[in-house]
Amino acid sequence: MGTGSTGYAVIDVETTGLRPSWHDRIVEVGIVHVDPTGAVTGEWNTLVNPERDLGPQHIHGISAGDIRHAPTFKEIAGAVATLLRGRVPVAHNLRFDAGFLQHEFTRIGVSTPTCTEFGICTMTEARQFLPQAPRNLAGCCAVADIPLEGHHSALADARAAARLLGHYLTLAHPVHPWRHALQTAGGIAWPALDDTGVPWVRRGVAAEREDHFLARILDRLPQEAQPVQATSYLALLDRVLLDHQISGAEADALVELATDLGLGRTALDRLHHDYLIALAHAALADGVVTAGERHELQLVADLLRLSPTAVDEALAGARGHSSGHLTRFELEPGDLIVFTGEMDGGRESWEERARRASYLPHTNVTKKVRLLVAADPDTLSGKARKARAYGIPIVTPDAFARMLD
């Protein structure tokens, strides 16, 4: 996006909460350039890794998987400063958006201009241009007949605020209400920061490009895993598949362990079949494979990209054979369980369900904790970081409910 012309920089940020003073952080930034006549001339957007949990995900709609490979604010600070330089900052609730940006710059030791002193707040200006409209962005856009698609996406909201600014300029014509602001912005000094060249990450793009973890394993010569290697890998695989899904962080862990153990695709294919046979062996323990058990076997086979006939082969191979190297993860009465994130029904109700099942809800993750139940399995919360460091399984509430059943 070009930065040579003067004009406006319309900003929107999505955040983990409402106050930077409460350690809330930016998780997405959208900036739209508008020329002095109100025409959009360019736009820029990226997700931002807040280096903490994501807060109210039901509002901004960003998952931890979305921001796993997103840059930190420090890595995009140079780009943001360049996009704001020489322009009048604009936002719908400028105090909020500019306040978060200034806080992020301050965290990395960079002093920036106070945008509220020379910027434009389209929410405040609505008193003059849209006196009958509600003050929120959706209300102002509705009255001004401006489409607002993807509300609470930084780029979508910045686009809407940019069109709202253009609407105000049209209503004010031939008078230009912010000519002085444009002149002032040209003389405001923004810090000259290096552009790190880090790739920007937009919603959905990283997920679309994420390879299945097996595609990231080097294809080596055929080899057999040794017992120690097999036990180590199968134990991690069992923890990963407790909730019948493989999160981004779990995929990374599988790739890292396989690489450390020197396991190629051939060895992993054998281990994955062995794992499915172990599950089939457990399903056959009572002599009957229920529809639910077969469904679970098929889910695992699909997650591991096994052949369409893998489940039938595993059931055939399990009859009369032991479960091999695998010791499956199981909870015992009295085990400590930690909950994190915003869950349907509230965290307290889940803790009560755990108590009724003879488990002990715990407030913090320690090495004695057996399981972390997380609303988002890729969460970057402190609890999740500790759980991964200690090798504690992380499962979703739905998966925990299945374990209780």
C-alpha positions in Angstrom: 0.0 0.0 0.0 1.5 3.3 -1.0 2.4 6.0 1.5 3.4 8.9 -0.7 0.1 10.9 -0.8 -1.4 12.8 2.2 -4.8 12.0 3.5 -6.3 9.8 6.2 -5.3 6.5 7.8 -8.5 4.8 9.1 -7.6 2.4 11.9 -9.4 -0.5 13.6 -7.9 -3.0 16.1 -9.3 -6.2 17.6 -8.1 -6.9 21.1 -8.1 -9.5 23.9 -10.2 -7.1 26.1 -11.1 -3.5 26.8 -8.1 -2.1 28.7 -4.4 -2.2 28.0 -3.9 -1.4 31.6 -5.3 -4.8 32.4 -2.7 -6.4 30.1 -5.0 -6.6 27.1 -3.3 -6.7 23.8 -4.0 -6.2 20.1 -4.8 -9.4 18.1 -5.6 -7.8 14.7 -4.9 -4.4 13.0 -6.6 -3.0 9.9 -5.6 0.3 8.2 -7.3 1.8 5.2 -5.8 4.9 3.4 -8.2 7.5 2.3 -7.4 10.6 0.2 -8.5 14.1 1.1 -11.7 13.7 -1.0 -12.8 10.6 0.8 -11.7 8.0 -1.8 -10.1 4.8 -0.6 -6.5 4.4 -2.0 -5.3 1.3 -0.3 -5.6 -1.0 2.7 -3.4 -3.2 5.0 -4.3 -5.9 7.5 -2.7 -8.5 9.7 -3.4 -10.7 12.7 -1.1 -10.1 15.6 0.3 -12.7 18.1 -0.6 -11.1 21.5 1.7 -13.6 23.3 -1.2 -14.4 25.7 -4.7 -15.9 25.6 -7.1 -14.3 23.1 -9.8 -13.2 25.5 -13.4 -13.0 24.2 -13.0 -15.1 21.1 -16.8 -15.1 20.5 -16.6 -11.4 19.8 -13.6 -11.1 17.5 -13.8 -14.6 16.1 -10.1 -15.2 16.1 -8.8 -18.6 17.2 -5.4 -19.4 18.6 -4.8 -21.5 15.4 -5.3 -18.4 13.3 -2.5 -16.5 15.1 0.0 -19.3 15.6 2.2 -17.9 12.8 1.1 -14.3 13.0 3.8 -11.6 13.8 4.1 -9.9 17.1 3.4 -6.2 17.3 7.1 -5.5 17.6 7.6 -7.2 14.2 4.9 -5.0 12.5 5.6 -1.8 14.4 7.7 -0.4 11.5 5.0 -1.1 9.0 2.3 0.5 11.2 4.4 3.6 11.8 5.0 4.0 8.1 1.3 3.6 7.3 0.4 6.4 9.8 3.2 8.8 8.9 1.9 12.0 7.3 -1.7 11.1 7.7 -4.6 12.0 9.9 -5.5 9.0 12.1 -9.2 8.1 12.0 -11.2 5.5 13.9 -14.7 4.8 15.2 -13.9 5.4 18.8 -10.4 6.8 18.3 -9.6 6.9 21.9 -9.9 3.1 22.1 -8.0 2.2 18.9 -5.3 4.8 19.2 -4.9 4.0 22.9 -4.2 0.4 22.2 -1.7 1.3 19.4 0.1 3.8 21.6 0.3 1.2 24.4 1.8 -1.4 22.1 4.4 1.0 20.9 5.2 2.0 24.5 5.6 -1.7 25.4 8.5 -2.0 22.9 10.1 1.2 24.0 9.0 3.4 21.1 7.5 6.9 21.6 4.7 7.9 19.2 2.5 11.0 18.7 -0.8 11.1 20.6 -3.3 10.4 17.8 -6.3 11.7 19.8 -4.8 15.2 19.7 -5.0 15.6 15.9 -7.1 12.6 14.8 -10.8 12.2 13.9 -13.3 10.0 15.7 -16.1 9.1 13.4 -18.2 8.1 16.4 -17.8 11.6 17.9 -18.4 13.3 14.6 -21.7 11.3 14.2 -23.3 13.9 16.6 -23.0 16.4 13.8 -23.4 14.3 10.6 -25.7 11.6 11.8 -27.6 13.1 14.8 -30.3 10.4 14.8 -27.9 7.4 14.6 -26.8 5.2 17.4 -23.2 5.9 18.2 -21.8 2.4 17.5 -20.3 1.6 14.1 -23.1 -0.8 13.0 -25.8 1.9 13.9 -24.0 4.7 12.1 -23.4 2.5 9.0 -27.1 1.5 9.0 -28.3 5.1 9.0 -25.7 6.1 6.4 -26.7 3.1 4.2 -23.1 1.7 4.4 -22.7 -2.1 4.3 -20.9 -3.6 7.2 -19.9 -7.2 6.4 -17.7 -9.2 8.8 -18.2 -6.9 11.7 -15.5 -7.2 14.4 -12.9 -8.0 11.7 -10.3 -5.2 11.9 -10.2 -4.8 8.1 -14.0 -4.9 7.7 -14.5 -2.4 10.4 -11.7 -0.1 9.1 -13.3 -0.2 5.6 -16.7 0.7 7.1 -15.2 3.6 9.1 -13.4 4.8 6.0 -16.7 4.8 4.1 -18.3 6.6 7.0 -15.6 9.3 6.8 -16.3 9.6 3.1 -20.0 10.0 3.8 -19.2 12.9 6.3 -17.0 14.6 3.7 -19.8 14.4 1.1 -22.3 15.8 3.6 -19.9 18.7 4.4 -19.1 19.6 0.8 -18.1 22.1 -0.4 -16.6 22.9 3.1 -13.7 20.7 4.1 -14.0 20.3 7.9 -10.6 18.7 8.5 -8.3 20.7 6.2 -6.3 21.9 9.2 -5.9 18.4 10.5 -4.4 17.3 7.1 -1.9 20.2 7.3 -1.0 19.3 10.9 -0.5 15.6 10.2 2.1 16.4 7.6 4.3 17.9 10.3 3.9 15.2 12.9 7.0 13.1 13.4 6.6 9.3 13.5 9.5 7.1 14.6 11.5 5.6 11.7 11.5 1.9 12.5 13.1 -0.9 10.5 10.7 -3.0 8.4 11.3 -6.6 9.6 9.9 -8.0 6.4 7.9 -10.5 8.5 4.9 -11.9 6.5 1.5 -10.5 7.4 -1.1 -13.1 8.3 -4.8 -12.6 7.5 -7.8 -14.5 8.7 -8.1 -18.0 7.2 -5.0 -17.7 5.1 -2.6 -19.5 7.5 -5.2 -22.2 8.1 -5.6 -22.8 4.4 -1.9 -23.2 3.9 -1.3 -25.4 6.9 -0.1 -28.8 5.7 -1.1 -32.0 7.4 1.6 -32.8 9.9 2.6 -35.9 7.9 3.4 -33.8 4.9 6.0 -32.0 7.0 7.9 -35.2 7.9 10.9 -35.9 5.7 10.5 -38.9 3.5 13.4 -41.1 4.4 14.5 -44.6 3.5 12.3 -47.4 5.0 13.1 -47.9 8.6 11.7 -49.6 11.7 11.1 -47.6 14.9 13.0 -49.0 17.9 10.9 -49.9 21.0 11.9 -46.7 22.9 11.1 -44.6 19.8 7.8 -46.3 19.4 6.8 -45.9 23.0 7.7 -42.2 23.1 5.9 -41.3 19.8 2.8 -43.4 20.5 2.4 -41.9 24.0 2.4 -38.4 22.5 0.1 -39.5 19.7 -2.4 -40.9 22.3 -2.4 -37.6 24.2 -2.9 -35.6 21.0 -5.8 -37.8 19.8 -7.7 -37.7 23.1 -10.1 -35.1 21.7 -10.2 -36.6 18.2 -8.5 -33.7 16.6 -5.0 -32.5 15.9 -4.5 -28.8 16.8 -1.8 -26.7 15.2 0.3 -26.8 18.3 -0.1 -30.6 18.6 0.9 -31.0 14.9 4.0 -29.1 15.6 4.8 -31.3 18.6 4.4 -34.5 16.5 6.6 -33.2 13.8 9.3 -32.1 16.3 9.3 -35.4 18.1 9.4 -37.5 14.9 12.3 -35.4 13.7 14.1 -35.7 17.0 13.7 -39.5 17.0 14.7 -39.7 13.3 11.4 -41.2 12.2 10.5 -41.0 8.6 7.2 -41.5 6.8 7.6 -45.2 6.5 8.2 -45.7 10.3 5.4 -43.4 11.2 3.0 -45.2 8.9 3.7 -48.4 10.7 3.4 -46.7 14.1 0.0 -45.2 13.1 -1.3 -48.6 12.1 0.0 -50.0 15.4 -1.9 -47.3 17.2 -5.1 -48.0 15.4 -4.7 -51.8 16.2 -4.2 -50.9 19.8 -7.5 -48.9 19.7 -9.2 -51.8 18.0 -7.8 -54.2 20.6 -9.5 -52.1 23.3 -12.7 -51.9 21.4 -12.7 -55.8 21.2 -12.1 -56.3 24.9 -15.7 -57.1 25.6 -16.2 -59.0 22.4 -18.4 -56.4 20.7 -17.4 -53.4 18.6 -20.2 -50.8 19.0 -21.1 -48.2 16.3 -19.6 -45.6 18.6 -16.3 -47.5 18.9 -16.1 -48.0 15.1 -16.8 -44.3 14.6 -13.9 -43.5 16.9 -11.6 -45.8 15.0 -12.6 -44.2 11.7 -12.0 -40.7 13.1 -8.5 -41.7 14.1 -7.8 -43.4 10.7 -9.0 -40.3 8.9 -6.9 -37.9 11.1 -3.8 -40.1 10.4 -4.5 -40.3 6.7 -4.7 -44.1 6.7 -6.2 -46.1 3.9 -10.0 -46.6 3.6 -9.6 -50.2 4.7 -7.4 -49.4 7.7 -10.2 -49.9 10.3 -11.2 -53.3 9.0 -7.5 -54.3 8.9 -6.9 -53.1 12.4 -9.9 -55.0 13.8 -8.7 -58.1 12.0 -5.1 -57.6 13.3 -6.3 -56.9 16.9 -8.1 -60.3 17.3 -5.8 -62.5 19.4 -3.0 -60.0 19.7 -1.8 -57.7 22.5 -1.8 -53.9 22.3 2.0 -53.8 21.8 4.0 -50.8 23.0 1.0 -48.6 23.8 -0.1 -47.6 27.3 -3.2 -45.5 26.7 -3.9 -42.3 28.7 -6.6 -42.7 31.3 -7.8 -40.5 34.1 -8.0 -41.9 37.6 -10.2 -40.7 40.5 -8.5 -37.9 42.3 -6.6 -36.6 39.3 -6.1 -32.9 39.0 -7.7 -31.1 36.1 -7.4 -27.5 35.1 -9.8 -25.5 33.0 -9.0 -22.5 30.8 -11.0 -20.2 28.4 -14.6 -19.2 28.0 -16.7 -22.3 27.9 -20.4 -22.9 27.2 -22.3 -23.0 30.5 -19.4 -21.4 32.3 -16.2 -22.8 33.7 -17.8 -23.5 37.1 -20.3 -25.9 35.6 -17.5 -27.9 34.0 -15.5 -28.0 37.3 -18.6 -29.3 39.0 -19.0 -32.1 36.4 -15.4 -33.0 37.1 -16.0 -33.2 40.8 -19.0 -35.4 40.3 -16.7 -37.8 38.3 -14.3 -37.9 41.2 -11.7 -35.6 39.6 -10.3 -32.5 41.4 -10.5 -29.1 39.6 -7.3 -27.2 40.1 -6.5 -23.5 39.6 -3.0 -23.7 38.2 -1.0 -26.0 36.0 1.7 -27.9 37.8 3.5 -31.1 37.0 0.9 -33.0 39.1 -1.9 -31.9 36.9 -3.1 -34.7 34.6 -5.3 -32.8 32.1 -6.0 -29.3 30.8 -9.4 -28.6 29.4 -9.2 -25.6 27.0 -12.0 -23.8 25.1 -9.4 -23.4 22.3 -6.8 -26.2 22.2 -4.3 -23.9 20.5 -4.6 -21.2 23.2 -1.5 -19.2 24.1 -2.6 -18.8 27.7 0.0 -19.3 30.4 -1.8 -22.4 31.6 -1.5 -23.9 28.1 2.2 -23.0 27.7 2.9 -24.8 31.0 0.9 -27.8 30.0 2.8 -28.2 26.7 6.1 -27.8 28.5 5.1 -30.6 31.0 3.6 -32.9 28.4 0.1 -32.6 29.9 -2.7 -33.4 27.4 -4.9 -30.5 26.3 -8.5 -31.3 25.2 -11.6 -29.4 24.4 -14.7 -29.3 26.6 -16.5 -31.6 24.2 -13.7 -34.2 24.4 -13.7 -34.0 28.2 -17.5 -34.6 28.2 -16.9 -37.7 26.1 -14.2 -38.9 28.6 -16.7 -38.4 31.4 -19.3 -40.5 29.5 
